[in-house]
Amino acid sequence: MNPLALWARTEWGPLGAAVRGPLVALRWRAVPMTLGAVCLTAALHVVQNQSWGHAFVRSVGVVRAGDPLGAALLRTPLSLFVPAPDLPVWGALAQVLCVFGLAEICLGRRPTLLVAYAATLAGSLYARVGVALGPGRLLGLPASDAQVVDTGPSAAVVGLAVLLGHRYHAHATAGAVVVAMVVEVLLKANLAGKEHLAAIAGVVVGCGVVRAGRRGPRAVPPGRGAARRP
């Protein structure tokens, strides 16, 4: 086996093994939630590009840092599936199909939606905090970013990709995703790239909290917990 094939097997072998069985046995029935997400994303894209549907999609699924917090939180779940109107929709659909599909099989439906929502929410909340801080402070954003529409499915996709890479030891792939987001911020300095990094940070922090909770407090052997008196 040549070195490149060996590397690919080492990097993606565990993930491929986890996905292969359910896909062979169930085919499309293995990812019903993902197929629903793809259909919903496509439907929202069509509706928001109609004169009669643009305002409706913005009112139920578009989040901006300048929106009232309550309204933004209510719109955030649907905002996962509202693609950016100025980008090719096929890119968003391909991302949702591939990454959500892998996550649905490997993590389960509810954990996939939970991580996707948490990643999107982390990006949205960062934008709100960054605008409040202002451009003169660390992590601050210009006031104009308050009217920029959030990232749509991409923040969720990035967060899920990093989590899958970490869980299935595809560390080079997860690292490449992080590096790509950093490069995006350095080259474009746009809000979307910064929200992607915030989404990754949110997923990493969440994984750390879950891991710490599973470990729990260590038992202290009898006689060692209290200081001995002379």
C-alpha positions, 0 to 999 in steps of 0.5 A: 500500500502506497503512503498516500493510501495508508494515510487516507486509511488511517485518517478516514478509516474509522469514520468510513467503518462507522458509516459503511454498515448503516449506508449499505443496510439502509441506504437513504433510510439511514439519513432521513433527518439529513434528507429533510434538512436538504429539502428544507434548505432548498425550499427556503432558497426558492422561497426567499428568491421570490418577490412574495417570499423574501420578506417571509423568510427574513422574518422567520429564519434570518438572524442579524446581530442588530435584531432584538435578542428574543427574536434572534433566538426564535429565528436561530433554529430555522436560520440553520437552513437558510442559505446565503442568497449571494452564494451558490445554493448547491454548495450549501446543499452539498455541505448539508448532505455530506456533513449532516449525513455523516453526523446523523449516522455517527452521532445520532439525530438529536445530537447532530441537531443539538451540535448544529444549533449550538455551533450556529448559536455560538456564531450568532452570539459572538457577532452580537458581543463583537458589535457591542464591543466595537472595532477598537477592542479585542474580538470587536466588530464594526457597527456595520456588521450588525446588519449582516445576515448570519452564516446559515448552514455553514457554521453548523457544518463547520462545527459538526465537521470538527467534532467528527474529525475529533471523535474519529481521530481524523485530526488532520481533517479537523485541523484543515477545517480550522486552518481554512477558517483562519485563512478565510478570516485573514484574507476576507476579514468578513463576519462569516469567517469569524462566526465560523471560528466562533462556532468551532470554539463553541463546539470545542468548549462543549466537548470539553464540558461533556468530557469533564462531566463524564469523568466526574469528581475523583474519589478520595481514598480514606484518610487522604482527604483531611489534613493530619494533625500533629 
